[in-house]
Amino acid sequence: MEGGETATLRETAHAWRVLMADEPSGEDRRAFSAWLEESPEHRRAYDRATSVWDAMRGLKLEARRQRRRRSLSWAGGALAAGIAALFVFAPQLQPPAVGPDPLRLRTAQGELRVITLEDNTVLTLGGASELRVVFNDAERRAVVLRGDVYLDVTTDTSRPFVVSAGATEIRVVGTAFSVRQDGTGTAVQVSEGRVQVLGTRTADSDPGSKALLSAGQSVRASLRGELGAARSVNGDDVAAWRSGRLIFDGAPLHEVVSTLDRYFAATVELGYTVRRDEAISATLKTDDLDGSLEMLSAIFELELDRDGSRVVLRDQD
C-alpha cells in the first residue's frame, strides 16, 4: 500500500484528525506531535486523512446546496455520485475510519458516565475521557481518543466490535474489557471473554504485533503500537476506577499525576522534577485527593504547591 500505510495506521491517522479538530488539550497536542515525529509514514498518513476529511466536508456542503434546489431523492443521488467520483479520480484517498458523523461522547474531570448504545452495548467512561462511536452493516467501531472506557459488548457475530486507541486496535464479538488511552500509550484489561489486540506495523519489514487476551489478562502498547508482554490482572481490578480505585502497577510518576488530574475536579499537575519517570505501584482513592497527594509527596520527596483548586507537585528546595 502507498507509503507502507496499513489499515490500522490509516485508522490511527483519522483518529488523530478527529481529536485535533475538536479542542485538543495541551497533553493531546504534545502526544500528537510526538506521534508525527516518530515516522515519515505517520505524517503522510495524517496528510492523507486531512485530505479525505476536507473532501468529505466539501461533498456534504454540496449536498446541502443540492437539497435547496432539488428534491431529497435527487440530492441523495448527487451525493452518491460525488462520492463515487471522489474515489474514481482520487483512489489514493480512503474513507474516514470513524465516518462523517460519529456519536461523540465526552466526560469532564471527575465525571463518570454510563451510556447504552443502540445494540445494548454498555460503555462506562472515566473522568476526562473522550471517544467516538459509529455503527454500520459490517462492524461496530469506537475510537478512544483519551481517558478510560469500560465496554460490555453485546454479542453480534455478524458485526464485530472494533476499538481503535492510538496506534492500537482491539477486536471482539462480545465480551467485557477496559481501554485506557493517554500520553504514554494504550492499556487493555479483560474481565470477560477474549479480545484480540493489534499493534500498528511501522515498516514493511515489521509485521507488527498482536496478542490474544483472555479474562484476567492485560497488555500495554506504546504510542507506536508496540505491545508488551501479556500480564495477569485480578478480575476485580479491571476498570477499578468505576468503584473509586486507581490502581498503578509500575506506572511512571507523570502518568499517575496525569490520571489523578482526570479523576478530580481540582487541577493536578507535575512541575519540574527529575523523578517524573520513576515508577510506583499503589492504589489511590478517587474520593481522597489529599491522601493521594500526600502519599506521592512522601514517596518521591516532593512539595505541594497549592493555589486555589490547582495543585502542583514540585521538587523540594
KEVO-263121 format. One record per residue: residue in three letters; x negated, y negated, z negated of N, C-alpha, C in turn. Coordinates in steps of 0.02 Angstrom, whole numbers, m for minus. Layout:
BEGIN
> ALA | X | Y | Z | X | Y | Z | X | Y | Z
...
END
This chain:
BEGIN
> MET | m42 | 59 | 0 | 0 | 0 | 0 | m44 | m62 | 0
> GLU | m21 | m117 | 31 | m63 | m176 | 41 | m94 | m198 | m24
> GLY | m161 | m210 | m23 | m196 | m234 | m82 | m199 | m184 | m137
> GLY | m184 | m120 | m123 | m186 | m70 | m176 | m129 | m78 | m225
> GLU | m74 | m114 | m205 | m20 | m127 | m251 | 24 | m67 | m260
> THR | 39 | m48 | m321 | 83 | 8 | m336 | 151 | m19 | m357
> ALA | 200 | 27 | m360 | 267 | 6 | m380 | 266 | m23 | m451
> THR | 227 | 8 | m496 | 225 | m16 | m565 | 193 | m85 | m569
> LEU | 139 | m95 | m531 | 108 | m161 | m531 | 156 | m213 | m503
> ARG | 193 | m195 | m452 | 242 | m241 | m423 | 295 | m259 | m475
> GLU | 318 | m210 | m512 | 369 | m223 | m563 | 341 | m268 | m618
> THR | 278 | m256 | m637 | 246 | m297 | m687 | 242 | m370 | m664
> ALA | 223 | m380 | m602 | 218 | m447 | m575 | 285 | m482 | m576
> HIS | 338 | m446 | m559 | 405 | m476 | m560 | 426 | m491 | m632
> ALA | 407 | m449 | m679 | 423 | m462 | m749 | 390 | m527 | m773
> TRP | 326 | m535 | m754 | 292 | m598 | m771 | 326 | m657 | m737
> ARG | 349 | m648 | m675 | 382 | m702 | m639 | 445 | m724 | m676
> VAL | 483 | m677 | m702 | 543 | m693 | m741 | 525 | m733 | m803
> LEU | 475 | m708 | m840 | 456 | m740 | m903 | 429 | m811 | m892
> MET | 385 | m820 | m843 | 353 | m885 | m834 | 402 | m937 | m807
> ALA | 459 | m915 | m781 | 509 | m963 | m757 | 560 | m982 | m811
> ASP | 550 | m956 | m871 | 602 | m964 | m923 | 571 | m986 | m989
> GLU | 542 | m1044 | m992 | 515 | m1075 | m1053 | 470 | m1027 | m1092
> PRO | 415 | m1005 | m1064 | 370 | m959 | m1099 | 336 | m994 | m1158
> SER | 321 | m955 | m1210 | 286 | m981 | m1268 | 211 | m988 | m1251
> GLY | 174 | m1021 | m1297 | 102 | m1027 | m1287 | 69 | m959 | m1284
> GLU | 91 | m912 | m1326 | 63 | m845 | m1326 | 77 | m810 | m1260
> ASP | 139 | m820 | m1234 | 156 | m790 | m1170 | 111 | m816 | m1115
> ARG | 98 | m882 | m1115 | 55 | m912 | m1063 | m16 | m885 | m1067
> ARG | m41 | m877 | m1128 | m109 | m850 | m1135 | m114 | m778 | m1111
> ALA | m63 | m738 | m1129 | m63 | m668 | m1107 | m57 | m664 | m1031
> PHE | m16 | m708 | m1002 | m8 | m709 | m930 | m73 | m728 | m895
> SER | m108 | m778 | m921 | m172 | m798 | m892 | m223 | m742 | m896
> ALA | m224 | m707 | m953 | m271 | m651 | m961 | m255 | m596 | m911
> TRP | m190 | m583 | m900 | m170 | m531 | m852 | m191 | m550 | m782
> LEU | m181 | m613 | m762 | m200 | m636 | m696 | m275 | m628 | m684
> GLU | m315 | m643 | m736 | m388 | m643 | m728 | m418 | m574 | m729
> GLU | m379 | m523 | m749 | m406 | m456 | m754 | m423 | m426 | m686
> SER | m386 | m446 | m634 | m397 | m414 | m569 | m370 | m457 | m512
> PRO | m404 | m461 | m456 | m376 | m496 | m398 | m310 | m467 | m375
> GLU | m301 | m401 | m385 | m238 | m369 | m366 | m180 | m398 | m406
> HIS | m192 | m416 | m470 | m139 | m445 | m511 | m116 | m512 | m481
> ARG | m165 | m553 | m462 | m146 | m619 | m435 | m110 | m611 | m368
> ARG | m132 | m565 | m327 | m98 | m555 | m263 | m27 | m529 | m274
> ALA | m19 | m483 | m322 | 48 | m456 | m336 | 94 | m511 | m362
> TYR | 67 | m555 | m404 | 108 | m610 | m430 | 127 | m659 | m375
> ASP | 80 | m673 | m330 | 95 | m718 | m274 | 151 | m688 | m231
> ARG | 147 | m622 | m219 | 200 | m590 | m179 | 267 | m593 | m216
> ALA | 266 | m582 | m282 | 328 | m586 | m321 | 358 | m656 | m316
> THR | 316 | m707 | m320 | 341 | m776 | m315 | 372 | m788 | m246
> SER | 341 | m762 | m194 | 368 | m770 | m126 | 437 | m738 | m120
> VAL | 444 | m679 | m150 | 508 | m644 | m146 | 562 | m683 | m183
> TRP | 546 | m706 | m243 | 596 | m743 | m282 | 616 | m807 | m247
> ASP | 568 | m841 | m217 | 584 | m902 | m180 | 629 | m887 | m120
> ALA | 613 | m832 | m86 | 654 | m813 | m28 | 725 | m794 | m49
> MET | 731 | m756 | m103 | 797 | m736 | m127 | 837 | m797 | m150
> ARG | 803 | m845 | m182 | 838 | m906 | m204 | 865 | m943 | m143
> GLY | 825 | m946 | m89 | 848 | m979 | m29 | 908 | m944 | 2
> LEU | 908 | m878 | 0 | 965 | m840 | 27 | 1028 | m853 | m14
> LYS | 1020 | m858 | m81 | 1079 | m870 | m123 | 1107 | m939 | m110
> LEU | 1063 | m989 | m100 | 1087 | m1057 | m86 | 1124 | m1058 | m19
> GLU | 1096 | m1023 | 31 | 1129 | m1019 | 96 | 1197 | m986 | 91
> ALA | 1202 | m934 | 49 | 1266 | m900 | 40 | 1317 | m947 | 10
> ARG | 1297 | m990 | m36 | 1344 | m1039 | m65 | 1368 | m1088 | m12
> ARG | 1323 | m1110 | 32 | 1343 | m1156 | 84 | 1392 | m1122 | 133
> GLN | 1378 | m1058 | 147 | 1423 | m1021 | 193 | 1492 | m1015 | 163
> ARG | 1495 | m1004 | 96 | 1561 | m994 | 64 | 1602 | m1058 | 68
> ARG | 1570 | m1115 | 72 | 1608 | m1177 | 78 | 1640 | m1184 | 147
> ARG | 1610 | m1152 | 197 | 1633 | m1161 | 265 | 1674 | m1102 | 292
> ARG | 1662 | m1043 | 262 | 1695 | m983 | 288 | 1730 | m945 | 233
> SER | 1763 | m893 | 253 | 1796 | m851 | 204 | 1744 | m812 | 166
> LEU | 1765 | m781 | 110 | 1718 | m743 | 68 | 1689 | m684 | 107
> SER | 1729 | m653 | 149 | 1703 | m595 | 186 | 1649 | m616 | 236
> TRP | 1659 | m674 | 269 | 1607 | m697 | 315 | 1544 | m716 | 277
> ALA | 1552 | m746 | 217 | 1493 | m764 | 178 | 1454 | m703 | 157
> GLY | 1490 | m650 | 136 | 1455 | m590 | 117 | 1417 | m560 | 175
> GLY | 1447 | m564 | 236 | 1412 | m539 | 294 | 1350 | m579 | 310
> ALA | 1354 | m646 | 301 | 1296 | m688 | 314 | 1240 | m673 | 266
> LEU | 1257 | m663 | 203 | 1206 | m647 | 153 | 1173 | m581 | 169
> ALA | 1213 | m530 | 187 | 1184 | m465 | 204 | 1139 | m470 | 264
> ALA | 1161 | m509 | 314 | 1119 | m518 | 374 | 1054 | m554 | 356
> GLY | 1059 | m604 | 312 | 999 | m641 | 292 | 950 | m596 | 257
> ILE | 974 | m554 | 212 | 930 | m508 | 176 | 898 | m459 | 225
> ALA | 937 | m433 | 272 | 909 | m388 | 322 | 854 | m422 | 362
> ALA | 868 | m485 | 382 | 818 | m522 | 421 | 754 | m533 | 381
> LEU | 761 | m546 | 317 | 703 | m557 | 274 | 656 | m497 | 277
> PHE | 684 | m437 | 274 | 641 | m378 | 271 | 621 | m353 | 341
> VAL | 655 | m377 | 393 | 632 | m361 | 461 | 571 | m403 | 478
> PHE | 575 | m468 | 463 | 521 | m513 | 483 | 468 | m522 | 431
> ALA | 481 | m499 | 369 | 430 | m505 | 316 | 427 | m440 | 277
> PRO | 406 | m385 | 308 | 407 | m319 | 275 | 361 | m315 | 215
> GLN | 312 | m362 | 207 | 267 | m358 | 151 | 301 | m379 | 86
> LEU | 360 | m413 | 92 | 396 | m435 | 32 | 436 | m377 | 4
> GLN | 440 | m374 | m63 | 478 | m321 | m96 | 533 | m353 | m138
> PRO | 592 | m320 | m146 | 645 | m349 | m186 | 625 | m353 | m258
> PRO | 648 | m404 | m296 | 631 | m410 | m366 | 653 | m348 | m404
> ALA | 609 | m323 | m448 | 623 | m261 | m484 | 682 | m268 | m530
> VAL | 695 | m329 | m557 | 749 | m337 | m605 | 812 | m365 | m573
> GLY | 812 | m375 | m507 | 871 | m400 | m473 | 877 | m475 | m481
> PRO | 919 | m508 | m439 | 925 | m580 | m442 | 962 | m607 | m503
> ASP | 1007 | m568 | m531 | 1048 | m593 | m587 | 1051 | m541 | m644
> PRO | 995 | m528 | m677 | 996 | m479 | m732 | 1031 | m507 | m794
> LEU | 1053 | m462 | m837 | 1078 | m482 | m902 | 1019 | m506 | m944
> ARG | 1024 | m566 | m972 | 968 | m595 | m1009 | 985 | m592 | m1084
> LEU | 941 | m560 | m1122 | 952 | m551 | m1194 | 893 | m581 | m1232
> ARG | 906 | m618 | m1285 | 853 | m652 | m1322 | 874 | m661 | m1394
> THR | 827 | m656 | m1440 | 840 | m670 | m1510 | 793 | m725 | m1535
> ALA | 815 | m760 | m1587 | 774 | m812 | m1618 | 728 | m782 | m1671
> GLN | 683 | m822 | m1698 | 640 | m799 | m1753 | 684 | m775 | m1811
> GLY | 667 | m717 | m1838 | 703 | m690 | m1895 | 770 | m661 | m1880
> GLU | 791 | m659 | m1817 | 857 | m634 | m1799 | 854 | m561 | m1775
> LEU | 903 | m521 | m1796 | 913 | m454 | m1769 | 979 | m454 | m1732
> ARG | 981 | m420 | m1676 | 1042 | m420 | m1635 | 1053 | m351 | m1606
> VAL | 1115 | m327 | m1607 | 1134 | m262 | m1579 | 1181 | m274 | m1521
> ILE | 1165 | m244 | m1463 | 1205 | m252 | m1402 | 1222 | m184 | m1374
> THR | 1285 | m173 | m1356 | 1307 | m112 | m1322 | 1315 | m127 | m1249
> LEU | 1279 | m91 | m1205 | 1282 | m103 | m1134 | 1343 | m68 | m1103
> GLU | 1354 | m80 | m1039 | 1413 | m54 | m1005 | 1415 | 22 | m1003
> ASP | 1356 | 56 | m1009 | 1353 | 129 | m1008 | 1354 | 157 | m1079
> ASN | 1366 | 115 | m1130 | 1366 | 132 | m1201 | 1297 | 143 | m1230
> THR | 1245 | 127 | m1192 | 1178 | 124 | m1221 | 1176 | 67 | m1271
> VAL | 1145 | 79 | m1329 | 1143 | 28 | m1382 | 1071 | 2 | m1388
> LEU | 1064 | m64 | m1384 | 999 | m97 | m1392 | 999 | m135 | m1458
> THR | 944 | m129 | m1495 | 934 | m170 | m1555 | 872 | m212 | m1543
> LEU | 880 | m278 | m1545 | 824 | m324 | m1534 | 798 | m350 | m1600
> GLY | 731 | m350 | m1607 | 699 | m379 | m1665 | 692 | m454 | m1658
> GLY | 659 | m486 | m1705 | 650 | m558 | m1705 | 610 | m583 | m1646
> ALA | 631 | m642 | m1619 | 596 | m675 | m1564 | 580 | m626 | m1508
> SER | 630 | m588 | m1487 | 621 | m538 | m1433 | 661 | m559 | m1372
> GLU | 641 | m532 | m1315 | 675 | m552 | m1253 | 669 | m496 | m1201
> LEU | 724 | m482 | m1166 | 722 | m433 | m1113 | 775 | m448 | m1061
> ARG | 769 | m416 | m1004 | 818 | m421 | m950 | 842 | m350 | m935
> VAL | 906 | m344 | m917 | 936 | m279 | m902 | 975 | m284 | m837
> VAL | 966 | m234 | m793 | 1005 | m232 | m731 | 1020 | m159 | m715
> PHE | 1082 | m145 | m696 | 1103 | m78 | m677 | 1120 | m78 | m603
> ASN | 1104 | m22 | m568 | 1128 | m12 | m501 | 1145 | 62 | m493
> ASP | 1161 | 83 | m432 | 1182 | 152 | m422 | 1126 | 202 | m431
> ALA | 1063 | 180 | m426 | 1006 | 226 | m429 | 975 | 231 | m499
> GLU | 976 | 177 | m537 | 943 | 177 | m602 | 972 | 123 | m647
> ARG | 955 | 130 | m711 | 968 | 78 | m761 | 899 | 53 | m783
> ARG | 889 | m13 | m782 | 822 | m40 | m796 | 825 | m97 | m846
> ALA | 776 | m96 | m891 | 766 | m151 | m938 | 693 | m174 | m933
> VAL | 682 | m239 | m933 | 615 | m268 | m932 | 605 | m303 | m998
> VAL | 560 | m275 | m1040 | 546 | m305 | m1105 | 492 | m357 | m1095
> LEU | 509 | m420 | m1107 | 462 | m474 | m1096 | 422 | m489 | m1158
> ARG | 451 | m481 | m1217 | 413 | m492 | m1278 | 454 | m464 | m1337
> GLY | 418 | m448 | m1390 | 451 | m428 | m1452 | 467 | m354 | m1457
> ASP | 517 | m338 | m1499 | 536 | m270 | m1515 | 606 | m254 | m1489
> VAL | 614 | m194 | m1463 | 681 | m169 | m1446 | 684 | m95 | m1460
> TYR | 740 | m74 | m1491 | 753 | m3 | m1502 | 811 | 16 | m1457
> LEU | 801 | 70 | m1418 | 851 | 90 | m1368 | 879 | 159 | m1385
> ASP | 944 | 164 | m1392 | 979 | 227 | m1399 | 1016 | 238 | m1334
> VAL | 984 | 274 | m1288 | 1006 | 277 | m1218 | 1058 | 332 | m1208
> THR | 1113 | 315 | m1177 | 1165 | 363 | m1159 | 1141 | 406 | m1101
> THR | 1151 | 471 | m1106 | 1129 | 518 | m1054 | 1168 | 507 | m989
> ASP | 1132 | 501 | m934 | 1161 | 496 | m867 | 1110 | 525 | m819
> THR | 1117 | 588 | m801 | 1067 | 622 | m760 | 1063 | 592 | m690
> SER | 1115 | 558 | m667 | 1114 | 529 | m600 | 1079 | 462 | m599
> ARG | 1071 | 430 | m658 | 1040 | 365 | m661 | 992 | 362 | m720
> PRO | 928 | 376 | m710 | 880 | 372 | m765 | 876 | 300 | m791
> PHE | 856 | 294 | m854 | 846 | 229 | m885 | 771 | 215 | m883
> VAL | 751 | 159 | m853 | 681 | 141 | m845 | 668 | 76 | m883
> VAL | 615 | 76 | m923 | 596 | 16 | m961 | 527 | m6 | m936
> SER | 522 | m68 | m914 | 458 | m98 | m896 | 437 | m145 | m952
> ALA | 374 | m138 | m974 | 348 | m181 | m1027 | 275 | m196 | m1010
> GLY | 262 | m257 | m988 | 194 | m273 | m967 | 173 | m228 | m910
> ALA | 116 | m196 | m917 | 91 | m151 | m865 | 110 | m78 | m879
> THR | 162 | m68 | m918 | 182 | m1 | m938 | 255 | 11 | m918
> GLU | 270 | 74 | m900 | 338 | 92 | m883 | 358 | 155 | m921
> ILE | 419 | 155 | m947 | 446 | 212 | m986 | 508 | 237 | m950
> ARG | 511 | 303 | m938 | 568 | 333 | m902 | 603 | 385 | m947
> VAL | 670 | 380 | m949 | 709 | 426 | m989 | 775 | 441 | m953
> VAL | 808 | 493 | m977 | 877 | 507 | m955 | 924 | 489 | m1012
> GLY | 911 | 515 | m1071 | 950 | 497 | m1130 | 909 | 515 | m1192
> THR | 895 | 465 | m1233 | 853 | 477 | m1292 | 852 | 413 | m1334
> ALA | 815 | 412 | m1388 | 810 | 353 | m1431 | 736 | 339 | m1444
> PHE | 715 | 276 | m1433 | 645 | 259 | m1441 | 639 | 183 | m1449
> SER | 580 | 161 | m1470 | 568 | 89 | m1478 | 511 | 68 | m1433
> VAL | 513 | 4 | m1413 | 461 | m26 | m1372 | 442 | m93 | m1404
> ARG | 377 | m104 | m1412 | 353 | m170 | m1434 | 307 | m198 | m1380
> GLN | 320 | m259 | m1359 | 278 | m293 | m1309 | 252 | m358 | m1339
> ASP | 186 | m365 | m1344 | 158 | m425 | m1373 | 93 | m442 | m1336
> GLY | 55 | m489 | m1364 | m5 | m512 | m1331 | m61 | m462 | m1329
> THR | m53 | m404 | m1362 | m105 | m353 | m1362 | m89 | m294 | m1317
> GLY | m27 | m289 | m1294 | m7 | m233 | m1252 | 62 | m207 | m1270
> THR | 71 | m142 | m1263 | 137 | m111 | m1272 | 130 | m51 | m1319
> ALA | 179 | m44 | m1365 | 181 | 15 | m1409 | 249 | 49 | m1401
> VAL | 248 | 116 | m1395 | 309 | 155 | m1386 | 312 | 207 | m1441
> GLN | 369 | 212 | m1475 | 381 | 263 | m1526 | 446 | 299 | m1510
> VAL | 447 | 365 | m1519 | 506 | 405 | m1501 | 536 | 435 | m1564
> SER | 601 | 426 | m1572 | 636 | 456 | m1629 | 680 | 515 | m1609
> GLU | 703 | 516 | m1546 | 744 | 572 | m1522 | 727 | 586 | m1449
> GLY | 729 | 650 | m1429 | 719 | 668 | m1359 | 647 | 660 | m1336
> ARG | 638 | 647 | m1272 | 571 | 640 | m1243 | 571 | 581 | m1194
> VAL | 514 | 548 | m1188 | 506 | 494 | m1139 | 440 | 502 | m1103
> GLN | 438 | 480 | m1041 | 376 | 480 | m1003 | 351 | 408 | m999
> VAL | 288 | 398 | m1020 | 257 | 332 | m1019 | 205 | 330 | m965
> LEU | 209 | 281 | m921 | 164 | 275 | m864 | 125 | 210 | m869
> GLY | 59 | 213 | m858 | 18 | 153 | m856 | 7 | 132 | m784
> THR | m9 | 68 | m774 | m21 | 42 | m706 | m88 | 67 | m680
> ARG | m89 | 87 | m617 | m152 | 103 | m583 | m186 | 37 | m565
> THR | m249 | 29 | m585 | m284 | m34 | m574 | m328 | m33 | m511
> ALA | m339 | 24 | m481 | m379 | 28 | m420 | m361 | 93 | m385
> ASP | m375 | 96 | m321 | m358 | 156 | m282 | m393 | 218 | m310
> SER | m452 | 208 | m339 | m490 | 265 | m366 | m466 | 285 | m436
> ASP | m423 | 245 | m466 | m399 | 259 | m534 | m326 | 282 | m529
> PRO | m312 | 345 | m544 | m244 | 370 | m536 | m196 | 346 | m590
> GLY | m220 | 303 | m636 | m176 | 280 | m689 | m174 | 330 | m746
> SER | m129 | 318 | m792 | m123 | 362 | m849 | m50 | 372 | m866
> LYS | m35 | 428 | m895 | 34 | 443 | m915 | 34 | 487 | m976
> ALA | 90 | 485 | m1012 | 97 | 526 | m1072 | 170 | 547 | m1078
> LEU | 181 | 608 | m1098 | 249 | 633 | m1110 | 256 | 638 | m1186
> LEU | 298 | 596 | m1215 | 306 | 593 | m1287 | 370 | 628 | m1309
> SER | 365 | 666 | m1363 | 423 | 697 | m1394 | 440 | 659 | m1458
> ALA | 496 | 677 | m1489 | 517 | 644 | m1551 | 461 | 650 | m1603
> GLY | 446 | 595 | m1636 | 393 | 595 | m1686 | 325 | 578 | m1659
> GLN | 322 | 553 | m1596 | 258 | 534 | m1566 | 259 | 461 | m1544
> SER | 200 | 432 | m1539 | 194 | 363 | m1516 | 131 | 356 | m1474
> VAL | 128 | 301 | m1436 | 69 | 287 | m1396 | 65 | 211 | m1387
> ARG | 3 | 186 | m1380 | m8 | 116 | m1366 | m40 | 109 | m1298
> ALA | m23 | 54 | m1263 | m53 | 39 | m1198 | m82 | m31 | m1200
> SER | m138 | m40 | m1168 | m169 | m106 | m1165 | m131 | m151 | m1116
> LEU | m151 | m214 | m1112 | m120 | m260 | m1065 | m130 | m237 | m993
> ARG | m182 | m197 | m981 | m196 | m170 | m914 | m157 | m106 | m900
> GLY | m119 | m82 | m950 | m81 | m20 | m941 | m120 | 43 | m955
> GLU | m178 | 36 | m988 | m218 | 95 | m1006 | m191 | 125 | m1071
> LEU | m173 | 188 | m1068 | m142 | 221 | m1125 | m194 | 250 | m1173
> GLY | m181 | 243 | m1238 | m222 | 276 | m1287 | m196 | 347 | m1299
> ALA | m224 | 380 | m1348 | m202 | 449 | m1364 | m135 | 447 | m1400
> ALA | m93 | 497 | m1386 | m30 | 503 | m1422 | m43 | 518 | m1495
> ARG | m2 | 488 | m1539 | m10 | 497 | m1611 | 56 | 517 | m1642
> SER | 53 | 546 | m1701 | 113 | 565 | m1737 | 140 | 504 | m1774
> VAL | 206 | 501 | m1781 | 238 | 448 | m1818 | 297 | 477 | m1856
> ASN | 307 | 456 | m1918 | 365 | 477 | m1957 | 428 | 452 | m1924
> GLY | 477 | 496 | m1916 | 539 | 476 | m1884 | 572 | 416 | m1917
> ASP | 567 | 412 | m1983 | 598 | 356 | m2020 | 561 | 291 | m2008
> ASP | 500 | 295 | m1981 | 460 | 235 | m1971 | 468 | 205 | m1901
> VAL | 504 | 240 | m1856 | 515 | 214 | m1789 | 561 | 153 | m1794
> ALA | 537 | 97 | m1767 | 576 | 35 | m1771 | 597 | 20 | m1842
> ALA | 550 | 27 | m1889 | 565 | 16 | m1960 | 587 | m55 | m1974
> TRP | 573 | m101 | m1928 | 595 | m171 | m1936 | 671 | m176 | m1940
> ARG | 707 | m125 | m1916 | 780 | m127 | m1921 | 803 | m122 | m1993
> SER | 761 | m91 | m2036 | 778 | m85 | m2107 | 735 | m131 | m2150
> GLY | 703 | m181 | m2120 | 667 | m230 | m2158 | 595 | m214 | m2174
> ARG | 565 | m166 | m2137 | 495 | m149 | m2149 | 454 | m159 | m2085
> LEU | 396 | m190 | m2093 | 349 | m198 | m2039 | 288 | m154 | m2054
> ILE | 279 | m102 | m2015 | 227 | m52 | m2028 | 169 | m62 | m1980
> PHE | 110 | m70 | m2007 | 50 | m79 | m1966 | 0 | m24 | m1982
> ASP | m26 | 7 | m1931 | m74 | 62 | m1938 | m136 | 45 | m1899
> GLY | m184 | 14 | m1933 | m245 | m6 | m1899 | m236 | m64 | m1851
> ALA | m188 | m108 | m1865 | m174 | m165 | m1821 | m221 | m223 | m1837
> PRO | m244 | m260 | m1786 | m287 | m318 | m1800 | m248 | m373 | m1836
> LEU | m284 | m413 | m1875 | m252 | m466 | m1914 | m210 | m512 | m1871
> HIS | m235 | m531 | m1813 | m197 | m578 | m1771 | m131 | m550 | m1748
> GLU | m127 | m484 | m1737 | m65 | m451 | m1719 | m16 | m452 | m1777
> VAL | m42 | m439 | m1837 | 1 | m439 | m1897 | 32 | m508 | m1907
> VAL | m9 | m560 | m1903 | 16 | m628 | m1913 | 66 | m647 | m1858
> SER | 53 | m628 | m1796 | 100 | m642 | m1742 | 167 | m608 | m1754
> THR | 166 | m547 | m1780 | 227 | m510 | m1795 | 265 | m544 | m1852
> LEU | 230 | m564 | m1904 | 263 | m599 | m1960 | 298 | m662 | m1934
> ASP | 267 | m697 | m1888 | 296 | m758 | m1861 | 363 | m744 | m1827
> ARG | 370 | m685 | m1796 | 433 | m669 | m1762 | 488 | m650 | m1810
> TYR | 471 | m624 | m1869 | 522 | m598 | m1914 | 541 | m645 | m1971
> PHE | 513 | m704 | m1972 | 532 | m753 | m2022 | 550 | m818 | m1988
> ALA | 597 | m855 | m2018 | 617 | m919 | m1990 | 559 | m969 | m1994
> ALA | 516 | m961 | m2045 | 458 | m1005 | m2051 | 407 | m990 | m1996
> THR | 367 | m1039 | m1978 | 314 | m1030 | m1929 | 251 | m1005 | m1965
> VAL | 226 | m948 | m1944 | 166 | m918 | m1975 | 112 | m915 | m1922
> GLU | 55 | m946 | m1936 | 1 | m950 | m1888 | m65 | m927 | m1919
> LEU | m110 | m906 | m1876 | m177 | m888 | m1898 | m225 | m941 | m1873
> GLY | m254 | m980 | m1919 | m303 | m1030 | m1900 | m369 | m997 | m1881
> TYR | m420 | m1038 | m1874 | m485 | m1010 | m1855 | m510 | m964 | m1910
> THR | m528 | m904 | m1892 | m559 | m856 | m1938 | m598 | m805 | m1898
> VAL | m656 | m788 | m1922 | m697 | m738 | m1888 | m670 | m668 | m1899
> ARG | m618 | m662 | m1940 | m592 | m596 | m1957 | m528 | m579 | m1921
> ARG | m512 | m616 | m1869 | m448 | m607 | m1835 | m439 | m538 | m1805
> ASP | m495 | m504 | m1787 | m490 | m438 | m1756 | m499 | m381 | m1805
> GLU | m509 | m396 | m1869 | m515 | m343 | m1919 | m448 | m308 | m1929
> ALA | m451 | m242 | m1938 | m389 | m202 | m1940 | m362 | m195 | m2010
> ILE | m297 | m184 | m2014 | m263 | m173 | m2077 | m209 | m121 | m2068
> SER | m199 | m79 | m2118 | m143 | m32 | m2121 | m102 | m50 | m2182
> ALA | m40 | m69 | m2171 | 2 | m92 | m2227 | 75 | m92 | m2206
> THR | 119 | m93 | m2256 | 191 | m101 | m2245 | 212 | m166 | m2278
> LEU | 238 | m212 | m2238 | 260 | m277 | m2263 | 336 | m280 | m2258
> LYS | 367 | m321 | m2300 | 440 | m326 | m2301 | 462 | m391 | m2268
> THR | 515 | m385 | m2228 | 539 | m444 | m2192 | 579 | m491 | m2236
> ASP | 593 | m472 | m2299 | 628 | m517 | m2345 | 581 | m545 | m2398
> ASP | 516 | m538 | m2388 | 468 | m563 | m2437 | 408 | m593 | m2401
> LEU | 418 | m652 | m2373 | 364 | m685 | m2337 | 306 | m702 | m2384
> ASP | 321 | m730 | m2442 | 269 | m750 | m2489 | 226 | m690 | m2509
> GLY | 258 | m634 | m2523 | 220 | m574 | m2543 | 175 | m550 | m2487
> SER | 201 | m552 | m2424 | 160 | m530 | m2367 | 100 | m576 | m2357
> LEU | 111 | m641 | m2362 | 56 | m688 | m2352 | 4 | m682 | m2407
> GLU | 27 | m673 | m2468 | m21 | m667 | m2524 | m63 | m603 | m2516
> MET | m32 | m549 | m2492 | m69 | m487 | m2481 | m124 | m498 | m2428
> LEU | m106 | m529 | m2372 | m155 | m541 | m2319 | m210 | m588 | m2342
> SER | m192 | m640 | m2378 | m243 | m687 | m2401 | m292 | m654 | m2450
> ALA | m267 | m608 | m2492 | m311 | m573 | m2539 | m357 | m523 | m2504
> ILE | m329 | m485 | m2456 | m368 | m434 | m2421 | m423 | m466 | m2378
> PHE | m406 | m520 | m2343 | m453 | m550 | m2295 | m487 | m613 | m2322
> GLU | m475 | m628 | m2386 | m505 | m686 | m2419 | m491 | m750 | m2379
> LEU | m427 | m762 | m2368 | m404 | m820 | m2332 | m366 | m867 | m2380
> GLU | m359 | m929 | m2360 | m319 | m975 | m2398 | m257 | m993 | m2358
> LEU | m202 | m1010 | m2394 | m139 | m1026 | m2363 | m130 | m1101 | m2361
> ASP | m121 | m1127 | m2301 | m110 | m1198 | m2291 | m37 | m1208 | m2274
> ARG | 2 | m1234 | m2322 | 74 | m1241 | m2313 | 92 | m1313 | m2297
> ASP | 136 | m1322 | m2246 | 161 | m1387 | m2228 | 234 | m1380 | m2209
> GLY | 277 | m1387 | m2259 | 349 | m1376 | m2247 | 362 | m1303 | m2230
> SER | 393 | m1293 | m2172 | 409 | m1224 | m2151 | 353 | m1193 | m2110
> ARG | 294 | m1224 | m2109 | 237 | m1198 | m2071 | 183 | m1175 | m2118
> VAL | 158 | m1114 | m2107 | 105 | m1086 | m2148 | 48 | m1064 | m2103
> VAL | m13 | m1085 | m2119 | m72 | m1066 | m2081 | m121 | m1030 | m2126
> LEU | m145 | m972 | m2105 | m196 | m936 | m2142 | m264 | m954 | m2114
> ARG | m309 | m979 | m2158 | m374 | m1001 | m2135 | m428 | m970 | m2178
> ASP | m490 | m973 | m2153 | m547 | m953 | m2193 | m554 | m1000 | m2253
> GLN | m575 | m973 | m2309 | m587 | m1015 | m2368 | m648 | m1059 | m2357
> ASP | m644 | m1120 | m2384 | m701 | m1167 | m2378 | m760 | m1142 | m2418
END
